[in-house]
Amino acid sequence: MAFTLPDLPYSHDALEAAGMSRETLEYHHDKHHNAYVTKLNELVAGTEWDGKSLEDIVKGTYQKGAVAQNGIFNNASQHWNHAQFWEMMGPNSHAMPSELEAAIKDSFGSVDDFKKKFTEAGVGQFGSGWAWLVKNADGGLEVTKTENGVNPLCFGQTALLGCDVWEHSYYIDFRNARPKYLENFLDKLVNWENVASRL
C-alpha cells in the first residue's frame, strides 16, 4: 500500500498569528513533505520494504555510523518526521499539562532550562537536521539533535517533540535567524497537549 501525504490538522493560514505563514506551510507541507512521500513510494516499490510500516522502514534502513544515509531511509525518515511535526504544532496557545511540566522539571530543573537546552540544540545543529525532546528507555527525558532526517526511532527513543531546522522550515518567516525561529516555536507554536500525549 502506497504512503500518502497526511492532511494538515489545521488550515494553511492557522499558524500565521503564531509566526508560521501560509506560504511556509504551502511550501513545507505541500511541496517538501509531498516530495518525500512521492520519492519513498518510488524507492520502495518492488523491494523488501514494500508493504512494511513506515516505522519499520526507518529502523530497518538506518545505517549507524554512515556518513550519508541511503535514499529509502532519508525519504522514509523525513516523511515520519514531518507527519509528527504537523501534529506537534497547533493554532491556539496551549498550556503545558501538569504531567509534562513535572517530567520536564524533573529532567531539566525548569521549563525555562528545558527551552534553553532545546533552542541550543537546534541552533547548534550544523546544517540541516532536527532538535528533539525524547523519552529514553529508562523513562528519563533528554534533549537531542540529529542530522538531516535521522530521528529518535533510530536510537530506540520516543519522540515527544521535534523541531525541523532545515532552512525551508523557517527561511520565509525568519530568514537566517534560526534562534528566533526556535524560540517562537517553543513559545507560540507547540501543541503541548500533543507532546504530553506521547509520554
Secondary structure, DSSP 8 states (H G I E B T S, - for coil): --------SS-TTTTGGGT--HHHHIIIIIIIIHHHHHHHHHHHTTSTTTT--HHHHHHHH--TT-SS--HHHHHHHHHHHHHHHHHTB-SS-----HHHHHHHHHHHSSHHHHHHHHHHHHHHS-SSEEEEEEE-TTS-EEEEEEETT--GGGGT-EEEEEEE-SGGGTHHHHTT-HHHHHHHIIIIIB-HHHHHHT-
